Amino acid sequence: MTAPSPRSPGELPAWFEPFCKAEFRVLARVVMAAGGTLQEAEDAAQDTFVEMLRRVMDGERIRSPRPYARKSVLNRFADVRRRDRRGHELAVKGGYALPEAWQDLRLEEWEGRQWVDQLLAHCPPAQQKVMRCVLDGLSGREIADLLGKTPATVRKNHQLARRRLRPLVGQEYQVAARGDAGSDVSQIDQKDAR
């Protein structure tokens, strides 16, 4: 896709808005595949579009928007990770954080993904696929297109997966609540788990 330059600086080209709508989730998935969280992925995608908008509004021409956006989103994600790591190093140096804290954050993300994988293992493959797409932030229509199913089939698989997972998530909260009577988690009851 070659993007024509706008007629004059300050004029939004016709291709820009549809491009952003079509590519946002793709760019977010690119960052998540590189190890980012959903929030990091969305932030990097938004920052990429802001920078592209600034460039096109200044009258610059982006010859290949898709490759440019994908490279830019990965660069932005890497920059944020470097900045976060540097901030942590400074906090450790200043005595405000422990060196292990950075690893703990990464471990926490990994444990969260493992917990989700364990829960989804209780679902049939079709429901697992739908739930993974839902967790990636895809809409019902996007999931249907991606999986080659009808939107009604996707909705039904989503409903059945939620029904199957609800008691399992409730059990997790009950186990945590019994673990430490003084913790905030102990205040969660079965009704809150729904």
C-alpha positions in Angstrom: 0.0 0.0 0.0 1.6 3.3 -1.1 0.1 6.2 0.7 -0.2 9.4 -1.4 0.9 12.5 0.2 -1.8 15.0 1.3 -2.5 18.0 -1.0 -1.1 20.4 1.6 0.3 20.3 5.1 -2.4 20.2 7.7 -4.8 18.2 5.5 -5.5 14.6 6.7 -5.1 12.1 3.9 -8.1 10.0 3.1 -6.2 6.7 3.7 -5.1 7.5 7.2 -8.3 6.9 9.3 -9.3 3.6 7.6 -5.6 2.5 7.9 -5.6 3.1 11.7 -8.8 1.3 12.2 -7.7 -1.7 10.2 -4.2 -1.9 11.7 -4.6 -1.1 15.4 -5.3 -4.7 16.5 -2.6 -6.0 14.2 0.0 -3.7 15.7 -1.1 -4.6 19.2 -0.7 -8.3 18.4 2.8 -7.6 17.0 3.8 -6.1 20.3 2.2 -8.9 22.3 4.0 -11.4 20.2 7.2 -9.6 21.1 6.4 -10.1 24.8 4.4 -7.0 25.7 1.2 -6.9 27.8 -2.1 -5.9 26.2 -1.7 -2.4 27.8 1.8 -2.0 26.5 0.7 -3.2 23.0 -2.2 -0.7 22.9 0.0 2.2 24.1 2.7 1.4 21.5 0.1 1.2 18.7 -1.5 4.5 19.8 1.9 6.2 20.0 2.8 4.9 16.5 -0.4 6.4 15.0 0.2 9.7 16.8 3.7 9.9 15.3 2.4 8.9 11.8 -0.3 11.5 12.1 2.2 14.2 13.0 4.3 13.3 10.0 1.5 13.3 7.5 0.0 16.5 8.9 3.4 18.1 8.3 3.1 17.1 4.7 5.5 14.2 4.8 4.8 11.1 2.7 4.9 7.6 4.2 5.6 5.4 1.2 4.7 2.1 2.9 2.5 2.7 5.9 2.1 -1.0 7.0 5.8 -1.9 7.2 6.6 1.6 8.7 3.9 1.1 11.4 5.1 -2.4 12.3 8.7 -1.3 12.6 7.7 1.8 14.5 5.5 0.0 17.0 8.3 -2.5 17.9 10.7 0.4 18.3 8.4 2.2 20.6 7.8 -0.9 22.7 11.5 -1.5 23.0 12.1 2.1 24.0 9.5 1.9 26.7 11.0 -1.4 28.0 14.5 0.2 28.1 13.1 3.3 29.9 11.3 1.1 32.4 14.5 -1.0 33.0 16.6 2.2 33.4 14.1 3.6 35.8 14.2 0.5 37.9 18.0 0.5 37.9 18.0 4.1 39.2 15.4 3.1 41.8 17.7 0.3 43.0 20.7 2.6 43.0 18.8 5.1 45.1 17.7 2.4 47.5 14.0 2.7 46.6 13.6 -0.8 45.0 15.2 -4.2 45.2 17.1 -5.6 42.2 14.8 -8.7 42.1 11.7 -6.5 41.7 12.2 -6.3 37.9 12.3 -10.0 37.6 9.3 -10.3 39.9 7.2 -8.2 37.5 8.2 -10.4 34.5 7.5 -13.5 36.6 4.1 -12.2 37.6 3.1 -11.7 33.9 4.3 -15.2 33.2 2.4 -16.7 36.1 -0.8 -14.9 35.0 -0.4 -16.4 31.5 0.1 -19.8 33.0 -3.0 -19.5 35.2 -5.1 -18.5 32.1 -3.6 -21.5 30.2 -4.5 -23.9 33.0 -8.0 -22.6 33.1 -8.5 -22.7 29.4 -7.2 -26.3 29.3 -10.6 -27.2 30.9 -12.4 -26.1 27.7 -12.8 -27.9 24.4 -10.4 -26.6 21.6 -13.0 -24.5 19.8 -13.9 -22.7 23.1 -10.2 -22.3 23.9 -9.6 -20.6 20.5 -12.5 -18.2 21.0 -11.4 -17.3 24.6 -7.8 -16.7 23.5 -9.0 -14.3 20.8 -11.3 -12.6 23.4 -8.4 -12.2 25.7 -6.4 -10.7 22.8 -9.1 -8.0 22.6 -10.7 -9.1 19.3 -14.4 -8.4 18.7 -16.9 -11.2 17.9 -16.9 -10.3 14.2 -13.0 -10.4 14.1 -12.9 -13.7 15.8 -15.5 -15.2 13.4 -13.4 -14.0 10.4 -10.2 -15.2 11.9 -11.5 -18.7 12.8 -13.8 -19.1 9.8 -16.9 -19.4 11.9 -20.2 -17.6 12.0 -20.6 -14.8 14.6 -23.4 -16.9 16.2 -21.0 -19.9 16.6 -18.4 -17.6 18.2 -20.9 -16.1 20.6 -22.1 -19.6 21.6 -18.5 -20.9 22.2 -17.8 -17.8 24.2 -20.9 -18.3 26.3 -20.2 -22.0 26.9 -16.5 -21.3 27.8 -17.6 -18.6 30.3 -20.1 -21.0 31.8 -17.4 -23.7 32.1 -14.8 -21.4 33.6 -17.0 -19.5 36.1 -16.9 -22.2 38.8 -13.1 -22.7 38.3 -12.4 -19.0 38.7 -14.7 -19.1 41.8 -12.7 -21.9 43.3 -9.5 -20.0 42.8 -10.9 -17.1 44.8 -12.2 -19.4 47.6 -8.7 -21.0 47.9 -7.0 -17.6 48.0 -9.6 -16.4 50.6 -8.9 -19.3 52.9 -5.1 -18.8 52.6 -4.8 -15.5 54.6 -7.7 -14.1 56.7 -6.0 -10.7 56.9 -5.6 -10.2 53.2 -7.8 -8.2 50.8 -8.4 -11.3 48.8 -10.1 -12.9 51.8 -12.9 -10.3 51.5 -13.9 -11.6 48.0 -16.7 -14.0 48.2 -18.2 -16.3 45.6 -20.7 -13.7 44.4 -17.8 -11.3 43.6 -16.0 -13.9 41.6 -18.8 -13.9 39.0 
